[in-house]
Amino acid sequence: MQKNFLTQEGFDKLQNELDFLRKERRQEVAARLREASDGEDLIENAEYEAAKNEQAFVEGRIKELEILLATAKIITETQHDGNVQVGSKVTIQEEGVESKETLTIVGAAEANPGEGKISNESPLGNALLGHTKNDEVTVEAPNGSFNVKILKII
C-alpha cells in the first residue's frame, strides 16, 4: 500500500476532520434522514434523497480518511540532509523572474499552493526532490518546461 506523506500538523488536521465526521456529522445526517422519512412516501421525497446522498458522501470521506491516516508517514524536520525531501522548505527563483518563492514540499493530501505547500507528486515538487542548494532544475510542466534555481533549503 502506498505511503501518504503528512506533516504532524497535516496529520492532526485530518484526524480532527475524521473525529468530527464520526462523532458529529454522522449523527446530524442520521437525524436528517429520520426527519425526512417521517410520514411521507420515500420514493418522491427529495429531502430524503438528498440526506441519503449526504450520508454516502460522509461515509465515503470517513473511509478515505481512515485509509489515509492508516498509511500516513509523518515527516519530521530531522529527516533533512541538505537535499530537498518531502517536508523541506525550499526557496527558489524561476529563470528570468526577479522574485523568489518559498515553498514547502508536502504529500498530496496536504498540498495547498495558496499556502505555499506543494505536493511531492506535482511537476515542480517532484523535480526539486533530491536536489541541493544552488542546483538548477528543469521542471517538466503540462504547459511546457521551465528552469528554477534552488536558493535555500530549510
Secondary structure, DSSP 8 states (H G I E B T S, - for coil): ---EEEEHHHHHHHHHHHHHIIIIIHHHHHHHHHHHHSSS-GGG-HHHHHHHHHHHHHHHHHHHHHHHHHTEEEE-GGG-SSB--TT-EEEEEETT----EEEEEE-GGG-BGGGTEEETTSHHHHHHTT-BTT-EEEEEETTEEEEEEEEEE-
